[in-house]
Amino acid sequence: MDNQRVSRLQLDPKNPKLKVDFSGIVERGIWPAKKQEYDAASEEEKTTRLCAMGLFEKMDIQLKEKSGHSMDVLFMETVIGSDDL
């Protein structure tokens, strides 16, 4: 089995569930990379689909003011979770 990866999954016969932990980045929720899209969005989108971006904008303004504009921020909306399959 050269250059092959083999995985064997053994489940407990008394509890045959598979626990899955996951995480990911919401691409449209990256500040400041998606700021132009946020600025162009409708008010409804800003309060629903892009609500994290509004928070990121406020935090960015406050951090820059408090740091004398010496801080450059990167915020990312993420999704994390766990489930038994």
N, CA, C and O atoms as a GROMACS GRO file, in nm:
protein
  340
    1MET      N    1   0.082  -0.119   0.000
    1MET     CA    2   0.000   0.000   0.000
    1MET      C    3   0.087   0.125   0.000
    1MET      O    4   0.074   0.208   0.090
    2ASP      N    5   0.171   0.140  -0.096
    2ASP     CA    6   0.256   0.259  -0.104
    2ASP      C    7   0.172   0.382  -0.133
    2ASP      O    8   0.080   0.380  -0.215
    3ASN      N    9   0.206   0.491  -0.063
    3ASN     CA   10   0.141   0.621  -0.082
    3ASN      C   11  -0.010   0.618  -0.066
    3ASN      O   12  -0.080   0.700  -0.126
    4GLN      N   13  -0.061   0.527   0.012
    4GLN     CA   14  -0.205   0.523   0.037
    4GLN      C   15  -0.230   0.541   0.186
    4GLN      O   16  -0.155   0.491   0.270
    5ARG      N   17  -0.332   0.611   0.215
    5ARG     CA   18  -0.371   0.634   0.353
    5ARG      C   19  -0.492   0.545   0.384
    5ARG      O   20  -0.593   0.550   0.314
    6VAL      N   21  -0.481   0.465   0.487
    6VAL     CA   22  -0.590   0.376   0.524
    6VAL      C   23  -0.643   0.416   0.660
    6VAL      O   24  -0.567   0.437   0.754
    7SER      N   25  -0.772   0.428   0.668
    7SER     CA   26  -0.837   0.465   0.792
    7SER      C   27  -0.939   0.358   0.826
    7SER      O   28  -1.018   0.318   0.740
    8ARG      N   29  -0.939   0.314   0.947
    8ARG     CA   30  -1.039   0.218   0.989
    8ARG      C   31  -1.115   0.279   1.106
    8ARG      O   32  -1.057   0.320   1.207
    9LEU      N   33  -1.243   0.285   1.091
    9LEU     CA   34  -1.329   0.342   1.193
    9LEU      C   35  -1.397   0.229   1.267
    9LEU      O   36  -1.464   0.145   1.206
   10GLN      N   37  -1.380   0.227   1.396
   10GLN     CA   38  -1.446   0.125   1.477
   10GLN      C   39  -1.542   0.193   1.572
   10GLN      O   40  -1.502   0.274   1.656
   11LEU      N   41  -1.668   0.160   1.558
   11LEU     CA   42  -1.771   0.217   1.644
   11LEU      C   43  -1.805   0.120   1.756
   11LEU      O   44  -1.796  -0.002   1.739
   12ASP      N   45  -1.842   0.173   1.867
   12ASP     CA   46  -1.886   0.092   1.980
   12ASP      C   47  -2.020   0.030   1.944
   12ASP      O   48  -2.115   0.104   1.917
   13PRO      N   49  -2.032  -0.103   1.942
   13PRO     CA   50  -2.159  -0.167   1.904
   13PRO      C   51  -2.276  -0.128   1.995
   13PRO      O   52  -2.391  -0.131   1.953
   14LYS      N   53  -2.246  -0.090   2.120
   14LYS     CA   54  -2.352  -0.051   2.212
   14LYS      C   55  -2.400   0.092   2.186
   14LYS      O   56  -2.513   0.127   2.220
   15ASN      N   57  -2.315   0.173   2.126
   15ASN     CA   58  -2.348   0.312   2.094
   15ASN      C   59  -2.285   0.346   1.959
   15ASN      O   60  -2.180   0.409   1.954
   16PRO      N   61  -2.349   0.304   1.849
   16PRO     CA   62  -2.286   0.317   1.716
   16PRO      C   63  -2.296   0.456   1.654
   16PRO      O   64  -2.315   0.468   1.533
   17LYS      N   65  -2.283   0.561   1.735
   17LYS     CA   66  -2.290   0.697   1.681
   17LYS      C   67  -2.149   0.749   1.653
   17LYS      O   68  -2.054   0.716   1.723
   18LEU      N   69  -2.139   0.830   1.553
   18LEU     CA   70  -2.013   0.893   1.516
   18LEU      C   71  -2.022   1.040   1.554
   18LEU      O   72  -2.110   1.111   1.506
   19LYS      N   73  -1.932   1.087   1.640
   19LYS     CA   74  -1.931   1.228   1.682
   19LYS      C   75  -1.850   1.307   1.579
   19LYS      O   76  -1.736   1.273   1.548
   20VAL      N   77  -1.911   1.414   1.528
   20VAL     CA   78  -1.846   1.498   1.429
   20VAL      C   79  -1.838   1.640   1.484
   20VAL      O   80  -1.940   1.700   1.518
   21ASP      N   81  -1.717   1.694   1.493
   21ASP     CA   82  -1.694   1.833   1.530
   21ASP      C   83  -1.656   1.908   1.402
   21ASP      O   84  -1.576   1.858   1.322
   22PHE      N   85  -1.711   2.026   1.383
   22PHE     CA   86  -1.682   2.100   1.260
   22PHE      C   87  -1.665   2.248   1.290
   22PHE      O   88  -1.715   2.300   1.389
   23SER      N   89  -1.592   2.314   1.200
   23SER     CA   90  -1.577   2.458   1.207
   23SER      C   91  -1.553   2.512   1.067
   23SER      O   92  -1.502   2.441   0.980
   24GLY      N   93  -1.590   2.636   1.047
   24GLY     CA   94  -1.570   2.697   0.917
   24GLY      C   95  -1.580   2.848   0.924
   24GLY      O   96  -1.628   2.904   1.023
   25ILE      N   97  -1.535   2.911   0.820
   25ILE     CA   98  -1.540   3.058   0.810
   25ILE      C   99  -1.651   3.095   0.712
   25ILE      O  100  -1.661   3.037   0.604
   26VAL      N  101  -1.733   3.191   0.752
   26VAL     CA  102  -1.837   3.243   0.662
   26VAL      C  103  -1.770   3.348   0.575
   26VAL      O  104  -1.733   3.455   0.623
   27GLU      N  105  -1.754   3.317   0.447
   27GLU     CA  106  -1.675   3.400   0.356
   27GLU      C  107  -1.726   3.543   0.346
   27GLU      O  108  -1.646   3.636   0.338
   28ARG      N  109  -1.856   3.563   0.347
   28ARG     CA  110  -1.911   3.698   0.335
   28ARG      C  111  -1.898   3.776   0.466
   28ARG      O  112  -1.931   3.895   0.469
   29GLY      N  113  -1.850   3.713   0.572
   29GLY     CA  114  -1.838   3.778   0.702
   29GLY      C  115  -1.695   3.805   0.743
   29GLY      O  116  -1.660   3.793   0.860
   30ILE      N  117  -1.611   3.841   0.647
   30ILE     CA  118  -1.471   3.873   0.678
   30ILE      C  119  -1.452   4.024   0.668
   30ILE      O  120  -1.472   4.084   0.562
   31TRP      N  121  -1.413   4.085   0.780
   31TRP     CA  122  -1.392   4.229   0.786
   31TRP      C  123  -1.244   4.257   0.789
   31TRP      O  124  -1.176   4.192   0.869
   32PRO      N  125  -1.189   4.344   0.713
   32PRO     CA  126  -1.249   4.440   0.621
   32PRO      C  127  -1.256   4.393   0.476
   32PRO      O  128  -1.295   4.471   0.390
   33ALA      N  129  -1.220   4.269   0.447
   33ALA     CA  130  -1.216   4.222   0.309
   33ALA      C  131  -1.350   4.236   0.237
   33ALA      O  132  -1.352   4.262   0.117
   34LYS      N  133  -1.459   4.219   0.306
   34LYS     CA  134  -1.592   4.226   0.244
   34LYS      C  135  -1.667   4.355   0.278
   34LYS      O  136  -1.789   4.360   0.266
   35LYS      N  137  -1.594   4.458   0.319
   35LYS     CA  138  -1.654   4.586   0.357
   35LYS      C  139  -1.732   4.649   0.241
   35LYS      O  140  -1.840   4.703   0.262
   36GLN      N  141  -1.679   4.643   0.120
   36GLN     CA  142  -1.748   4.704   0.006
   36GLN      C  143  -1.883   4.636  -0.019
   36GLN      O  144  -1.982   4.702  -0.051
   37GLU      N  145  -1.887   4.504  -0.005
   37GLU     CA  146  -2.014   4.433  -0.022
   37GLU      C  147  -2.113   4.472   0.088
   37GLU      O  148  -2.232   4.486   0.063
   38TYR      N  149  -2.061   4.488   0.209
   38TYR     CA  150  -2.147   4.529   0.321
   38TYR      C  151  -2.203   4.670   0.296
   38TYR      O  152  -2.322   4.694   0.316
   39ASP      N  153  -2.118   4.761   0.253
   39ASP     CA  154  -2.161   4.898   0.226
   39ASP      C  155  -2.266   4.904   0.116
   39ASP      O  156  -2.355   4.989   0.120
   40ALA      N  157  -2.257   4.815   0.018
   40ALA     CA  158  -2.351   4.814  -0.095
   40ALA      C  159  -2.480   4.739  -0.064
   40ALA      O  160  -2.575   4.747  -0.143
   41ALA      N  161  -2.486   4.667   0.046
   41ALA     CA  162  -2.603   4.585   0.079
   41ALA      C  163  -2.722   4.672   0.124
   41ALA      O  164  -2.705   4.785   0.169
   42SER      N  165  -2.840   4.616   0.109
   42SER     CA  166  -2.961   4.686   0.154
   42SER      C  167  -2.966   4.685   0.307
   42SER      O  168  -2.896   4.607   0.372
   43GLU      N  169  -3.049   4.772   0.364
   43GLU     CA  170  -3.064   4.778   0.510
   43GLU      C  171  -3.115   4.645   0.564
   43GLU      O  172  -3.074   4.601   0.672
   44GLU      N  173  -3.204   4.580   0.490
   44GLU     CA  174  -3.257   4.450   0.533
   44GLU      C  175  -3.144   4.346   0.540
   44GLU      O  176  -3.136   4.270   0.637
   45GLU      N  177  -3.060   4.342   0.438
   45GLU     CA  178  -2.947   4.247   0.438
   45GLU      C  179  -2.852   4.275   0.554
   45GLU      O  180  -2.800   4.182   0.617
   46LYS      N  181  -2.829   4.403   0.582
   46LYS     CA  182  -2.737   4.440   0.690
   46LYS      C  183  -2.788   4.396   0.826
   46LYS      O  184  -2.708   4.367   0.916
   47THR      N  185  -2.920   4.389   0.843
   47THR     CA  186  -2.974   4.348   0.973
   47THR      C  187  -3.005   4.199   0.981
   47THR      O  188  -3.040   4.149   1.087
   48THR      N  189  -2.993   4.129   0.870
   48THR     CA  190  -3.022   3.984   0.873
   48THR      C  191  -2.897   3.906   0.832
   48THR      O  192  -2.823   3.858   0.917
   49ARG      N  193  -2.876   3.895   0.704
   49ARG     CA  194  -2.769   3.811   0.649
   49ARG      C  195  -2.629   3.859   0.687
   49ARG      O  196  -2.537   3.779   0.701
   50LEU      N  197  -2.613   3.990   0.705
   50LEU     CA  198  -2.480   4.045   0.730
   50LEU      C  199  -2.470   4.112   0.868
   50LEU      O  200  -2.391   4.204   0.886
   51CYS      N  201  -2.548   4.065   0.965
   51CYS     CA  202  -2.553   4.135   1.094
   51CYS      C  203  -2.418   4.134   1.165
   51CYS      O  204  -2.387   4.229   1.236
   52ALA      N  205  -2.336   4.031   1.150
   52ALA     CA  206  -2.205   4.029   1.214
   52ALA      C  207  -2.116   4.140   1.161
   52ALA      O  208  -2.033   4.195   1.234
   53MET      N  209  -2.131   4.175   1.034
   53MET     CA  210  -2.049   4.279   0.974
   53MET      C  211  -2.074   4.415   1.038
   53MET      O  212  -1.981   4.495   1.052
   54GLY      N  213  -2.198   4.443   1.077
   54GLY     CA  214  -2.229   4.568   1.146
   54GLY      C  215  -2.155   4.577   1.280
   54GLY      O  216  -2.102   4.682   1.315
   55LEU      N  217  -2.152   4.466   1.352
   55LEU     CA  218  -2.078   4.461   1.478
   55LEU      C  219  -1.929   4.480   1.453
   55LEU      O  220  -1.862   4.554   1.525
   56PHE      N  221  -1.877   4.413   1.350
   56PHE     CA  222  -1.734   4.426   1.318
   56PHE      C  223  -1.699   4.570   1.283
   56PHE      O  224  -1.593   4.620   1.322
   57GLU      N  225  -1.787   4.639   1.210
   57GLU     CA  226  -1.763   4.778   1.173
   57GLU      C  227  -1.753   4.866   1.298
   57GLU      O  228  -1.662   4.948   1.309
   58LYS      N  229  -1.846   4.847   1.392
   58LYS     CA  230  -1.844   4.925   1.516
   58LYS      C  231  -1.719   4.896   1.598
   58LYS      O  232  -1.658   4.988   1.654
   59MET      N  233  -1.681   4.769   1.607
   59MET     CA  234  -1.561   4.732   1.682
   59MET      C  235  -1.435   4.790   1.618
   59MET      O  236  -1.345   4.836   1.687
   60ASP      N  237  -1.430   4.787   1.485
   60ASP     CA  238  -1.316   4.840   1.412
   60ASP      C  239  -1.299   4.989   1.442
   60ASP      O  240  -1.188   5.035   1.468
   61ILE      N  241  -1.408   5.064   1.437
   61ILE     CA  242  -1.404   5.208   1.464
   61ILE      C  243  -1.354   5.234   1.606
   61ILE      O  244  -1.266   5.318   1.626
   62GLN      N  245  -1.409   5.163   1.703
   62GLN     CA  246  -1.369   5.183   1.842
   62GLN      C  247  -1.223   5.147   1.866
   62GLN      O  248  -1.151   5.220   1.934
   63LEU      N  249  -1.180   5.034   1.810
   63LEU     CA  250  -1.041   4.992   1.830
   63LEU      C  251  -0.943   5.091   1.767
   63LEU      O  252  -0.838   5.120   1.825
   64LYS      N  253  -0.976   5.142   1.650
   64LYS     CA  254  -0.888   5.240   1.586
   64LYS      C  255  -0.881   5.369   1.665
   64LYS      O  256  -0.774   5.428   1.680
   65GLU      N  257  -0.997   5.414   1.716
   65GLU     CA  258  -0.998   5.536   1.796
   65GLU      C  259  -0.919   5.519   1.925
   65GLU      O  260  -0.841   5.607   1.963
   66LYS      N  261  -0.936   5.407   1.993
   66LYS     CA  262  -0.868   5.384   2.120
   66LYS      C  263  -0.718   5.360   2.104
   66LYS      O  264  -0.640   5.386   2.195
   67SER      N  265  -0.679   5.309   1.986
   67SER     CA  266  -0.537   5.279   1.964
   67SER      C  267  -0.465   5.391   1.889
   67SER      O  268  -0.347   5.376   1.856
   68GLY      N  269  -0.534   5.502   1.862
   68GLY     CA  270  -0.472   5.609   1.784
   68GLY      C  271  -0.446   5.567   1.640
   68GLY      O  272  -0.349   5.609   1.578
   69HIS      N  273  -0.534   5.484   1.588
   69HIS     CA  274  -0.525   5.430   1.451
   69HIS      C  275  -0.399   5.347   1.428
   69HIS      O  276  -0.351   5.336   1.315
   70SER      N  277  -0.344   5.289   1.534
   70SER     CA  278  -0.225   5.205   1.519
   70SER      C  279  -0.261   5.057   1.510
   70SER      O  280  -0.172   4.973   1.498
   71MET      N  281  -0.390   5.025   1.514
   71MET     CA  282  -0.434   4.886   1.512
   71MET      C  283  -0.503   4.856   1.380
   71MET      O  284  -0.589   4.931   1.336
   72ASP      N  285  -0.464   4.746   1.318
   72ASP     CA  286  -0.528   4.699   1.196
   72ASP      C  287  -0.598   4.567   1.230
   72ASP      O  288  -0.533   4.472   1.273
   73VAL      N  289  -0.728   4.561   1.212
   73VAL     CA  290  -0.803   4.446   1.259
   73VAL      C  291  -0.845   4.354   1.145
   73VAL      O  292  -0.855   4.395   1.029
   74LEU      N  293  -0.867   4.228   1.180
   74LEU     CA  294  -0.924   4.129   1.090
   74LEU      C  295  -1.025   4.051   1.173
   74LEU      O  296  -0.988   3.982   1.268
   75PHE      N  297  -1.152   4.060   1.138
   75PHE     CA  298  -1.257   3.986   1.206
   75PHE      C  299  -1.314   3.884   1.109
   75PHE      O  300  -1.326   3.912   0.989
   76MET      N  301  -1.349   3.766   1.160
   76MET     CA  302  -1.408   3.663   1.076
   76MET      C  303  -1.529   3.602   1.145
   76MET      O  304  -1.522   3.561   1.260
   77GLU      N  305  -1.639   3.597   1.072
   77GLU     CA  306  -1.758   3.528   1.121
   77GLU      C  307  -1.733   3.378   1.102
   77GLU      O  308  -1.696   3.335   0.994
   78THR      N  309  -1.753   3.302   1.206
   78THR     CA  310  -1.727   3.158   1.200
   78THR      C  311  -1.849   3.077   1.240
   78THR      O  312  -1.941   3.127   1.306
   79VAL      N  313  -1.847   2.954   1.201
   79VAL     CA  314  -1.952   2.859   1.236
   79VAL      C  315  -1.882   2.739   1.300
   79VAL      O  316  -1.788   2.684   1.243
   80ILE      N  317  -1.928   2.700   1.418
   80ILE     CA  318  -1.872   2.582   1.482
   80ILE      C  319  -1.985   2.497   1.538
   80ILE      O  320  -2.094   2.548   1.567
   81GLY      N  321  -1.959   2.370   1.552
   81GLY     CA  322  -2.062   2.285   1.607
   81GLY      C  323  -2.014   2.143   1.626
   81GLY      O  324  -1.900   2.109   1.595
   82SER      N  325  -2.104   2.063   1.676
   82SER     CA  326  -2.075   1.923   1.702
   82SER      C  327  -2.206   1.847   1.690
   82SER      O  328  -2.313   1.900   1.724
   83ASP      N  329  -2.199   1.724   1.640
   83ASP     CA  330  -2.320   1.645   1.625
   83ASP      C  331  -2.286   1.497   1.632
   83ASP      O  332  -2.175   1.456   1.598
   84ASP      N  333  -2.380   1.419   1.674
   84ASP     CA  334  -2.367   1.273   1.671
   84ASP      C  335  -2.444   1.221   1.552
   84ASP      O  336  -2.563   1.250   1.536
   85LEU      N  337  -2.377   1.144   1.468
   85LEU     CA  338  -2.443   1.089   1.349
   85LEU      C  339  -2.472   0.943   1.370
   85LEU      O  340  -2.528   0.878   1.281
   0.00000   0.00000   0.00000
